[in-house]
Amino acid sequence: MNTFFRILWRPFGFSRRLLKVENCRITESESLIPLTWTSLIQRLSRAPGIFLLGQRKRFSTMPETETNQRDTELFSPPSDVRGMTKLDRTAFKKTVTIPVLKARKEIVSKLMRSLKRAALQRPGIKRVIEDPEDEESRLIMLDPYKMFTDDSFEKAELSILRQLNVNPQISKYNLELTYENFKSEEILRAVLPEGQDVTSGFSRVGHIAHLNLRDHQLPFKHLIGQVMIDKNPGITSAVNKINIIDNTYRNFQMEVLSGEENMMTKVRENNYTYEFDFSKVYWNPRLSTEHSRITELLKPGDVLFDVFAGVGPFAIPVAKKNCTVFANDLNPESHKWLLHNCKLNKVDQKVKVFNLDGKDFLQGPVREELMQQLGPLSKERKHSVHIVMNLPAKAIEFLSAFKSLLDGQPCSHELLPTVHCYSFSKDANPAKDVQRRAGAVLGISLEACSSVHLVRNVAPNKEMLCITFQIPAAILYKNQTLNLENHEEPPLKRQRTDESLSEEKTQIASIT
């Protein structure tokens, strides 16, 4: 009895194609278990329109591949590299079968323009190779996930083949893959225990690949480091962070996994150059967008106080906009490289550099400059004052330094400094959490008068955020809250204070 069966055809063991096969009877016992590839070939070979020709040495017409390739990815490394801890590049040799199309060498260039869909798209593998049996012909590597028989060509492709007098018959080619042909992710997935997370990404800091390995990856750390160097041009050293950034100077201990131990590096970010010793300072290339975002907020003539400046990724771009910059960092190494990078980027005349604790910087140089910037002549000035506090683990604690920082009469609201304070949060509502914690330090509510920007996801359930707000005069200036409660002051002065308070209330939900 002639019955139609729909069979999932996997000729290379990795791709699915739905075929309608005639005159193939499957017994009840066979239907209860998966068909072996051999039995499937036997049935397909009897089906009309399916051709299976004998294999020759290296290049022959297209048969189905061996059973042991049926359920594996074509471009995966050999299975016996699993568990390797010391890199052996020779163990990654593998021969795979690739569909190819034979064409005269003089028409290959023209033909390739029409076969973009069908051609193999695999970095590091040539798509056109010499025909070992015909010097006048070339073999075009085809995508094994798409191309199986001449029926795999689309109508437009077949039309071009007819125009160029190319036989659409697909043949096979035995291609030898080596370590150089595999991507880093493919290598690590093959080596690490099955089902474990694979590290294929890293932070690039000049010639250094900075990894943050998990516990299950540590037995393979030296192999991982070498693979990162091999597969990323320009990387000559791979390091792993071995503690969290919790010390005074914001750097961390690191282990060189592979390559050179030279940590002196040069990076280019947003068209500015920075040089430093990565083992002694803090640098995070993932903050490049945030550095640009803050820089764009300032206009020429504005003033920036960078409380935790590092090696200058905020200070230098802002100084280039003809702003006045006061940059500080407690780490002597950061201070040294900040001075160096200001000269390197030709802004050393626009940046005043300090080597102080953040609180001392705020209560010293920042206070002195704000007294001048926001003094009696401040009404004539149109520039803004910004204070950046990029120390996410602790910056919120430093907000207390703004309480009663200035003496004298408050400036107008529009001249009050704008703070950009960074923090981490593991809360279910991170924005609300940061507003609440920052407000608690200042003794006010910031929900109605602040904005929170999500900078990046640091880890699962951990976000880095930036809260931006203007410091209320009642917080920044001494005795403002007390003055509001002084009912003995002259009516005119009291009226001005009431007006000032009314203006503050439009910006703050409550003042305690």
Beta strands, then each sheet from edge to edge (+ up, - down):
strand 1: 5-9
strand 2: 17-21
strand 3: 59-61
strand 4: 94-104
strand 5: 128-131
strand 6: 134-141
strand 7: 171-177
strand 8: 203-205
strand 9: 208-211
strand 10: 237-241
strand 11: 254-259
strand 12: 264-269
strand 13: 272-277
strand 14: 303-306
strand 15: 324-328
strand 16: 351-354
strand 17: 385-389
strand 18: 418-425
strand 19: 450-459
strand 20: 462-470
sheet 1: 1+ 2-
sheet 2: 3+ 7- 4+ 6- 5+
sheet 3: 8+ 9- 10- 11+
sheet 4: 12+ 13-
sheet 5: 16+ 15+ 14+ 17+ 18+ 20- 19+
end
